[in-house]
């Protein structure tokens, strides 16, 4: 909920997106995480020197590592983000009953 947070990959502020994932070296919005998930094949990297900006995993620690706009994100962090989006959608649906 910090209004000063902005996405490391696109620059959007926290007030412009549904949620932000923050980690050691990066902040990534839900919209960019969706893009990374959609374009996984094109964004995949196996560079052992790259680490996930959110959790620090390397390509050796995770199933995969993706490089998007100079920020790396591992498969586990993408899965967590997508799971959060799905839970929020279910909560919105149930709240409308």
C-alpha positions as CSV (number, residue, x, y, z in Angstrom):
1,X,0.0,0.0,0.0
2,X,3.0,2.3,-0.1
3,X,2.3,5.0,-2.7
4,X,6.0,5.5,-3.3
5,X,6.5,2.0,-4.6
6,X,6.9,1.6,-8.4
7,X,7.4,-1.4,-10.6
8,X,11.1,-2.0,-11.4
9,X,10.2,-3.2,-14.9
10,X,7.5,-0.7,-16.1
11,X,7.5,2.2,-13.6
12,X,3.8,1.9,-12.6
13,X,3.0,3.1,-9.1
14,X,1.3,0.9,-6.6
15,X,-1.9,3.0,-7.0
16,X,-2.1,2.0,-10.7
17,X,-2.1,-1.8,-10.2
18,X,-3.9,-4.4,-8.2
19,X,-0.8,-5.7,-6.4
20,X,3.0,-5.4,-6.3
21,X,5.4,-8.2,-5.3
22,X,8.5,-6.9,-3.5
23,X,11.7,-8.6,-2.9
24,X,15.4,-8.0,-2.2
25,X,16.3,-6.1,-5.4
26,X,13.0,-5.5,-7.2
27,X,9.3,-4.6,-7.1
28,X,7.2,-6.0,-9.8
29,X,3.5,-5.3,-10.6
30,X,0.8,-7.8,-11.3
31,X,0.6,-6.6,-14.9
32,X,4.3,-7.2,-15.6
33,X,4.1,-10.6,-13.9
34,X,1.2,-11.5,-16.3
35,X,3.4,-10.5,-19.2
36,X,6.3,-12.6,-18.0
37,X,4.0,-15.6,-17.5
38,X,2.5,-15.2,-20.9
39,X,5.9,-14.8,-22.7
40,X,8.0,-17.3,-20.7
41,X,9.5,-19.0,-23.7
42,X,10.9,-15.7,-25.1
43,X,12.1,-14.4,-21.7
44,X,13.8,-17.6,-20.4
45,X,17.4,-17.3,-19.4
46,X,19.8,-19.9,-18.1
47,X,22.6,-17.5,-17.1
48,X,23.9,-18.8,-13.8
49,X,25.0,-15.3,-12.8
50,X,21.4,-13.9,-12.9
51,X,19.2,-14.1,-9.8
52,X,15.5,-13.5,-9.2
53,X,15.0,-9.9,-8.1
54,X,12.4,-11.0,-5.7
55,X,13.7,-14.0,-3.9
56,X,17.3,-14.4,-5.0
57,X,17.0,-17.8,-6.7
58,X,19.3,-18.6,-9.6
59,X,18.5,-20.7,-12.7
60,X,20.0,-23.6,-10.7
61,X,17.6,-23.0,-7.7
62,X,14.4,-22.7,-9.7
63,X,12.6,-24.5,-12.5
64,X,13.3,-21.5,-14.7
65,X,14.4,-17.8,-14.6
66,X,13.0,-15.1,-16.9
67,X,14.6,-11.8,-17.8
68,X,12.0,-9.0,-18.4
69,X,13.2,-5.4,-18.9
70,X,16.5,-6.1,-17.1
71,X,14.8,-7.7,-14.1
72,X,14.9,-11.4,-13.5
73,X,12.0,-13.4,-12.0
74,X,12.0,-17.1,-11.2
75,X,9.2,-19.5,-12.0
76,X,8.2,-19.8,-8.3
77,X,7.6,-16.1,-7.9
78,X,5.5,-16.0,-11.0
79,X,3.4,-18.9,-9.7
80,X,2.9,-17.1,-6.4
81,X,1.8,-13.9,-8.2
82,X,-0.6,-15.7,-10.5
83,X,-2.0,-17.6,-7.5
84,X,-2.6,-14.3,-5.8
85,X,-4.5,-12.9,-8.8
86,X,-6.7,-16.0,-9.0
87,X,-7.5,-15.8,-5.2
88,X,-8.4,-12.1,-5.6
89,X,-10.7,-12.9,-8.6
90,X,-12.5,-15.7,-6.6
91,X,-12.9,-13.3,-3.6
92,X,-14.4,-10.6,-5.9
93,X,-16.8,-13.2,-7.3
94,X,-17.9,-14.5,-3.9
95,X,-18.3,-10.9,-2.6
96,X,-20.8,-10.2,-5.4
97,X,-23.2,-12.9,-4.2
